[in-house]
Amino acid sequence: MNLEALTFTKELQHSLTTSFALGFVAVVHQCRREVSGVQDGAEKVIQLCNEHGLPIWLAWGTMLRGWALVEQGLPEEVEQIRQGMKASQANGNQLLITYYLGLLAESCGKVRQIDEGLNVVTESLALVQNDGEQY
């Protein structure tokens, strides 16, 4: 996926803007079920965030990488989604929380953690009722 935003962020050389753009490109890949694009974008976000100390985007990259790895048949990697969510919430970030809860619920279903997946769906629906965010 060749996006002008990524080209612009490379020219700008601003790590926060670049991680934002890379993160959303990975989300677009995820919505299109393009697992390799998700993993590639997530790995780039994680590397950039580790280099520049960007904890919120690091959490996002971790969740997306976890989803991609679960999709590739690595059930234990659902833990990356949980870790990313914990880190995101510890930083006070609620942006796209229902989207990430959806990834976790889907991954729990894929790895046969049905009860946890249903609990995650319940949590997400409660958030929708409270703040109206819907992904």
Secondary structure, DSSP 8 states (H G I E B T S, - for coil): ---HHHHHHHHHT-HHHHHHHHHHHHHHHHHTT-HHHHHHHHHHHHHHHHHHT-HHHHHHHHHHHHHHHHHTT-GGGHHHHHHHHHHHHHTT--TTHHHHHHHHHHHHHHTT-HHHHHHHHHHHHHHHHHH----
